[in-house]
Amino acid sequence: MLLNRKPPVVINARFLTQPITGVQRFAVELCLRLKELLPEVVFVAPRGVVHPEIGERLGVMELGKLAGHLWEQLELPLILRRMGSPLLVNLCNTAPILYSNKVVCIHDLAFLVNPSWFSKSFAGFYKMLIPRVAKSSRKILTVSEYSKGTIVEYLAVPANKIEVVYNAVSEATFSATGIAGNKYGNYVLVVGSLDPRKNLKTLVSAFNASGLQDTKLVIAGGSSSIFNDPEFKEQLMGNPSIVLTGYLSDEELRAAYRHAKLFVYPSLFEGFGLPPLEAMYCGCATMVSNTTSLPEVCADASYYVNPTQPAEIAHAIRLLLEDVPLRQSLVEKGFARSREFSWEKSAQRLKQILESLSRTPHNA
């Protein structure tokens, strides 16, 4: 059922038909708060929402007959025009090309920076889609100043067309009382999918070279068909010092952060890099790459390494496990740093951007 009057803003809630990982988490957290700040906002999605509790809180309307990209590119523009062509907000990288009264959040351009990290079909589709989406949008959002710079460089977008809206830690998830038991004993933790840009091969090599006794490397995260290197998981299965958890629930992830001796994140490329901030929030010392957006996000609250140097990573792991005062200082700095970001502040920023655009007439 469509509305009797034109809504001020419509949110593309297709993300509710997908598993909730980093990009979808960004959308969910902002939308829940935007619903409170702008009650007249309307949320639309294709049929097949797999997070009904979130959909109910947002009042999502499931419209149309198509699904996925076909719904977004072909059916959503028709739905919007029947609504009077309102401002459309897209928070998960993609958006309908043939609808111009829109805002899109482009989280990063990893598929352009290094296409080899992805399947040819995924990289090729995004190379075609994202530049067209960026060009046809009224405003582009992104999640760090670093990502803003790459969008300016790779897509030739004027800097004044791009606004930064930061990620944050979900307090409801990570401040919850009660904590599951420690499943893994004494361990170093990394959170991320099994894809090449997370640099897990180098981390595993460094961990094996560190000579640590009675310490495990716990890799928390799933794998995805869009990424290459399908042999990597098989190489890990036979190593008793490495634990592959697969996808973790919020409760399991919270426990993994809180019980870990150290969180490591030697990623080669991040548009923001939320896991280190989550680890900080949970009181875990962090070691991260000195690349892309990570210094911007982590500031002086993390220990930095060159992600291409296994020996440097191995040395840092040993140092941080053995130097308790250094590790504790990172815990304290990280705890404070993680609280400088909040979904409330980011939602307020998004509200200001949308209100500014709504005051400006647009000819679709």
PERA-V245432 format. One record per residue. N is the residue number from 1. RES is the residue in one small letter. NEAR is the number of other C-alpha atoms within 8 Angstrom. Layout:
n | res | near
N | RES | NEAR
N | RES | NEAR
This chain:
n | res | near
1 | m | 4
2 | l | 5
3 | l | 7
4 | n | 4
5 | r | 6
6 | k | 9
7 | p | 11
8 | p | 9
9 | v | 12
10 | v | 13
11 | i | 11
12 | n | 12
13 | a | 10
14 | r | 12
15 | f | 11
16 | l | 14
17 | t | 11
18 | q | 9
19 | p | 8
20 | i | 9
21 | t | 6
22 | g | 7
23 | v | 10
24 | q | 13
25 | r | 9
26 | f | 10
27 | a | 11
28 | v | 9
29 | e | 10
30 | l | 11
31 | c | 10
32 | l | 10
33 | r | 11
34 | l | 13
35 | k | 11
36 | e | 7
37 | l | 8
38 | l | 8
39 | p | 7
40 | e | 8
41 | v | 12
42 | v | 10
43 | f | 12
44 | v | 13
45 | a | 14
46 | p | 15
47 | r | 10
48 | g | 6
49 | v | 13
50 | v | 8
51 | h | 8
52 | p | 7
53 | e | 6
54 | i | 9
55 | g | 11
56 | e | 8
57 | r | 8
58 | l | 10
59 | g | 8
60 | v | 12
61 | m | 8
62 | e | 10
63 | l | 10
64 | g | 10
65 | k | 7
66 | l | 9
67 | a | 9
68 | g | 8
69 | h | 6
70 | l | 9
71 | w | 13
72 | e | 13
73 | q | 12
74 | l | 9
75 | e | 11
76 | l | 11
77 | p | 12
78 | l | 8
79 | i | 10
80 | l | 10
81 | r | 9
82 | r | 8
83 | m | 12
84 | g | 8
85 | s | 10
86 | p | 13
87 | l | 11
88 | l | 11
89 | v | 11
90 | n | 14
91 | l | 12
92 | c | 12
93 | n | 10
94 | t | 12
95 | a | 9
96 | p | 11
97 | i | 10
98 | l | 6
99 | y | 9
100 | s | 9
101 | n | 13
102 | k | 12
103 | v | 13
104 | v | 17
105 | c | 13
106 | i | 13
107 | h | 13
108 | d | 10
109 | l | 11
110 | a | 8
111 | f | 12
112 | l | 9
113 | v | 6
114 | n | 7
115 | p | 11
116 | s | 8
117 | w | 11
118 | f | 11
119 | s | 12
120 | k | 8
121 | s | 6
122 | f | 9
123 | a | 12
124 | g | 8
125 | f | 8
126 | y | 9
127 | k | 10
128 | m | 8
129 | l | 10
130 | i | 10
131 | p | 9
132 | r | 9
133 | v | 13
134 | a | 11
135 | k | 7
136 | s | 9
137 | s | 12
138 | r | 9
139 | k | 10
140 | i | 13
141 | l | 13
142 | t | 16
143 | v | 15
144 | s | 13
145 | e | 10
146 | y | 10
147 | s | 15
148 | k | 14
149 | g | 9
150 | t | 11
151 | i | 12
152 | v | 11
153 | e | 8
154 | y | 7
155 | l | 9
156 | a | 7
157 | v | 11
158 | p | 7
159 | a | 8
160 | n | 5
161 | k | 9
162 | i | 12
163 | e | 10
164 | v | 10
165 | v | 11
166 | y | 10
167 | n | 12
168 | a | 10
169 | v | 13
170 | s | 8
171 | e | 7
172 | a | 6
173 | t | 9
174 | f | 12
175 | s | 7
176 | a | 7
177 | t | 4
178 | g | 4
179 | i | 7
180 | a | 7
181 | g | 5
182 | n | 8
183 | k | 4
184 | y | 7
185 | g | 7
186 | n | 9
187 | y | 12
188 | v | 13
189 | l | 15
190 | v | 11
191 | v | 9
192 | g | 10
193 | s | 10
194 | l | 12
195 | d | 13
196 | p | 11
197 | r | 8
198 | k | 13
199 | n | 12
200 | l | 11
201 | k | 8
202 | t | 11
203 | l | 11
204 | v | 8
205 | s | 9
206 | a | 12
207 | f | 13
208 | n | 8
209 | a | 8
210 | s | 10
211 | g | 6
212 | l | 8
213 | q | 4
214 | d | 5
215 | t | 10
216 | k | 12
217 | l | 12
218 | v | 13
219 | i | 13
220 | a | 14
221 | g | 13
222 | g | 9
223 | s | 9
224 | s | 8
225 | s | 6
226 | i | 7
227 | f | 11
228 | n | 11
229 | d | 7
230 | p | 6
231 | e | 6
232 | f | 9
233 | k | 8
234 | e | 8
235 | q | 8
236 | l | 8
237 | m | 9
238 | g | 6
239 | n | 7
240 | p | 6
241 | s | 7
242 | i | 11
243 | v | 9
244 | l | 9
245 | t | 9
246 | g | 9
247 | y | 7
248 | l | 10
249 | s | 6
250 | d | 8
251 | e | 10
252 | e | 9
253 | l | 9
254 | r | 12
255 | a | 12
256 | a | 10
257 | y | 14
258 | r | 10
259 | h | 7
260 | a | 12
261 | k | 11
262 | l | 14
263 | f | 15
264 | v | 11
265 | y | 12
266 | p | 14
267 | s | 12
268 | l | 11
269 | f | 10
270 | e | 10
271 | g | 13
272 | f | 13
273 | g | 10
274 | l | 10
275 | p | 8
276 | p | 13
277 | l | 15
278 | e | 12
279 | a | 14
280 | m | 15
281 | y | 13
282 | c | 12
283 | g | 12
284 | c | 15
285 | a | 15
286 | t | 17
287 | m | 15
288 | v | 14
289 | s | 14
290 | n | 10
291 | t | 10
292 | t | 10
293 | s | 15
294 | l | 14
295 | p | 11
296 | e | 9
297 | v | 9
298 | c | 12
299 | a | 9
300 | d | 7
301 | a | 11
302 | s | 12
303 | y | 9
304 | y | 8
305 | v | 13
306 | n | 11
307 | p | 14
308 | t | 5
309 | q | 9
310 | p | 11
311 | a | 8
312 | e | 9
313 | i | 14
314 | a | 12
315 | h | 9
316 | a | 10
317 | i | 12
318 | r | 10
319 | l | 8
320 | l | 11
321 | l | 10
322 | e | 6
323 | d | 8
324 | v | 8
325 | p | 6
326 | l | 8
327 | r | 11
328 | q | 9
329 | s | 8
330 | l | 13
331 | v | 14
332 | e | 9
333 | k | 10
334 | g | 18
335 | f | 12
336 | a | 8
337 | r | 13
338 | s | 13
339 | r | 8
340 | e | 6
341 | f | 11
342 | s | 10
343 | w | 13
344 | e | 7
345 | k | 8
346 | s | 12
347 | a | 12
348 | q | 10
349 | r | 9
350 | l | 9
351 | k | 11
352 | q | 8
353 | i | 8
354 | l | 9
355 | e | 8
356 | s | 8
357 | l | 8
358 | s | 9
359 | r | 6
360 | t | 6
361 | p | 6
362 | h | 5
363 | n | 4
364 | a | 6
